[in-house]
Amino acid sequence: MVLRLLKLLRDQLLVQLRRVFQSFDKSSTRTVTPSEFEQGLKKLGINVTPEEAARLIQRFDTQGDGQIRYYEFVHMVQEATE
């Protein structure tokens, strides 16, 4: 019972994270650029400078292309909440 509840909560969180990621991805490329990331955070009420957004992207950008993908975004959120 508890495991089912935890799985349900995890699944709901992933749906919400997907929606947030998609709202950031204005160019519909399945990646988020530092500029898109900065603007998306601002819409959530989180003010960051372009430099801060770029540093966050760089930290979690495992492919080294200056953008983040959904799985990198999820990892970023997981690390921030631990």
N, C-alpha and C positions, 0 to 999 in steps of 0.2 A: 504494500500500500504506500509506504513512504517513498520507495524508489519510483513508483509510478508518478507520484506527485512531483518529485524532483525532476523527473524526465519531462513532465508536462510544463513545469516552470521554465526549464532550460529551453524547451522548444518555443515557448512564447517569447522568451528573451531573444532568441535567435531571429524570430520573425520581426521583432521590433528593431533589432540591429540592422537587419536587411533593409527595412524601410528607411531608417536613418541614412544608411550608406547610399541607397538609391536616391534619396533627396539631395545628398551631397554631389552625386555624379550627374551634373547638369549636362554634360556632353554625351551621356549614355554610352560610354566606352568601357564600362565595367571596371574602371579605375578612377581614382580621385587624385587630382593634382593638388599641389600645395594651395593654389588660389581657390579651388573648389572647397578644399578642406577648411580654409580660413573663413570663407563666406558661409559655409554650412554651420560651423561653430558659432559664428555671429548670430545666425538665425535662431540658434538654441540659447542665445544669451551669454555665450562664452566668448569674450573678446580676447583675441590673440593678434599679435603682430604678424605680418607676412613672414618674418624671420622665425618666429616661434612655430608657426604652422609648418614651414619648411624643415625645421629641426625635428619636429614630431614625425613628419613623413619619413625623413631620412632614417630615424631610429628604427622604424618598423618596416621599412621598404626592403624586403629580403631579396628582391630581384635587382635592386640597384638602378632602377630606371626613373627615380624621382616621383613615383606615384605609388599609391597603395591600392591593393585589391581587397576584396571583401574579407578573405581569410586573414589578411594582415590587419585589417580593421578590427576584426573580432579578437585577434591576439592582443592588439593595443588596448581594447576595452577590458579584456580579462586581466592583463597585467596591472592596469590602473585600479582595478577593484580588489586586488589581492592584498 
